[in-house]
Amino acid sequence: MSQDAFDVMGLVRAGERWLASGHPGEGMDAPGDLGLIESTDGGRTFEPRLTGVGGH
């Protein structure tokens, strides 16, 4: 799974595309709410897609 551990509050998979929301893990340089993040490599890495919103 992800190279950066984070607190997943929502996760959906659509083919090769994974969308998630949640809170950063310990030591992660990220805002308190990750917003909507996306992975296109099976969940190994995630990139921000929509910031400044809560996913739950």
N, C-alpha and C positions, 0 to 999 in steps of 0.2 A: 504494500500500500504506500501511502504518501511518504515522501522523504522527510516532511515536517509534520510532526504529530500535532493535531488540533482537535478541539472538542466539536464533533460533528452534531449539528442539530437537525439537519435535513440532508438527504442524499437521494438523487435519482440518476438512473443510468439510461441512456438512449443510444443504443449501439455502442460506438467507440467513445461517445461523449458522456462525461460524468459531470453533473452539476451538484454543488454542495453549498451549505451555509453553516455557520457556527462561530466559534470563538477561538482565538489563537492558543496554541499550546505554550507551555513554559519555555521561555527563552526565544520565542518567535517574535521577530520584529514586524508587528502588524497591529492595526487598530483593534480595539476591544471587540468589535463585531466585524467579522470578515466579509459581510455582505454576500453576494453571489460569486462563487468561484467555479472555475471550469478546468477539467482535465481531459486531455485527448490522448493520454498515454497509459490508460488503464489505472489511473489513480496514483501514479508515482509522483507527478508534479501537478500543481494547481496554479492557475493564473486568475487574478481578479477580473470580473466581468461587470459587476454592478456594486459600487461601494456606497457607504453611508446609509445603508438600509439593513434592518434586521430580517433574518430569514425565519423567525419563529415568533 
